[in-house]
Structure formats: structure tokens, C-alpha cells
Amino acid sequence: MAAQDLPVLIVGDVHGDIERLFTALKPYPADQWRTIFLGDLVDYGMFGVGAHRYARDRANTTVLLGNHEVAMLWALRDPTRVGFWVSIGGQRHDLEELARDQPLQAWLQARPALIRLDDGTLVQHCGHDGYARWLPKSDIGHDPIAAINTRVRDLLIDGAEAELWDALSAKNVFETQSLRLESWLEATQSRRVVFGHTPHGGKKPAVFHEGRAMNFDGRLSRSHRRYGAAPVSASVGPLDAVS
């Protein structure tokens, strides 16, 4: 069965806790699910690069770019950024490992910022409309998702990580600002948006505005400074059909 025909499994921010990731994914065999990682697989925990390799090699899987991936790639390109990256949870052994793995670097640089599923679900890292800066000036003949992803890849290639960091590290706003949510959904031709980035604090993914916004960052990593012994189901689970 093609990946797009499989039920969708969402994986929130992993942050280097590959052991807990394995536990979370055990009920969901790769050949039976289309798995989407929301970014931020790295930092805080000890196995960020390992988590990336695992996600890359898992069948029927898409991995999105998060702000922590941007920070790690930035530190790899510019050694003056290593201190900042370490201050937000970066592990030096991960950077050394990535430096030795050119194929993984290329794979990370090619990660999409967002995707839109066939049912109109938009999936992105943070619950913010900062991605809108990369929308084409005219929507005639342009796919907004493809245009944003092309611009994001160009910025990574051009060494413009600062702009990417600014957009992808923005605090989630869709939970409380419904007008911005509706405007973003209209601009991206989407019906709802799924994201992570900012921990929601619940025991299952947080749902807002009658299901039009969903947060899957349930503090999966035990190494995260805001870890609160949340169940894995707060971060990892099937995506319900659009109502």
C-alpha cells in the first residue's frame, strides 16, 4: 500500500530520547502507518543524531524541519554558533557525529518545513504563521506549500539560518488567536493544522478551535527541561479524520 493511503501517525518533538521513541512507536508498525515527525528530534537528549537516522530509515515516514535542526546545522556551518546551540540543549557528540556524516547533512538540509495531506491537514513544526513570509506574492499558479519549502531549502543552502530560526522558533499562537489561525489556513488552502514545538502539558494531544488546531508536543523527552512524566500518548498518536 502506498504511504499516502495509510493511516497517519503523528510524532511530536522527540528531543533525543530515542528509547522513549521506540516505546511510543511499538504499537505502530512502519508498514501499517504513514509516520510524520514534527521536527526537533535533536537536543536535550543524548541520541538526537540517532533519532534522525532512525526516522530517516523508517518506512513510509516524513520528517519536518524544526528550529533545533536549524540550530544544529547552523552550528555545523558556523563554529561561533556552537555555544548558543549548546545553551539550548545541543550535545557536542551529536554535532561531531553529524560532521562525519555527509549524507545525513544533505538529508537534513532537504527536510520540508511543512506538508499538506490529501484531506487538507497542514502539518508543520510550530503553531505560528511566521512561515507566511515565504508565501509567493501571487497565489495564481503557485502551490503555497511547495513555494515555502523551496524557499526554506534555499535559505539553508545560502547560510540564512537566522531567518529560519526566527520563524521556526516562534511561540505557538494558534491556540489563542483564532483569527490568525483562520487566515493561515486560508493562505495555505488547508482545513486544519497540526504542530508541536511548545509543550501543551496534557496527557493527550491538545485540540483547539473545534479541531482546527492540534498540538502534539507532549514533552516526550525525559531530558527536556520541561519534562513532566507525561505519557507517550501526549506526543505520539494517530491523526483522526477531519470532521
Secondary structure, DSSP 8 states (H G I E B T S, - for coil): --GGGS-EEEE---TT-HHHHHHHHTTS-GGG-EEEE-S--SSSSS-HHHHHHHHHHSTTEEE---HHHHHHHHHHH-GGGHHHHHHTT--HHHHHHHHT-HHHHHHHHT--SEEE-TTSEEEEEESSSGGGGGS-S--TT--HHHHHHHHHHHHHHTT-HHHHHHHHTS---TTT-HHHHHHHHHHTT-SEEEEESS---SSS-EEETTTTEEE------TTSTT-----GGGTEEE-----
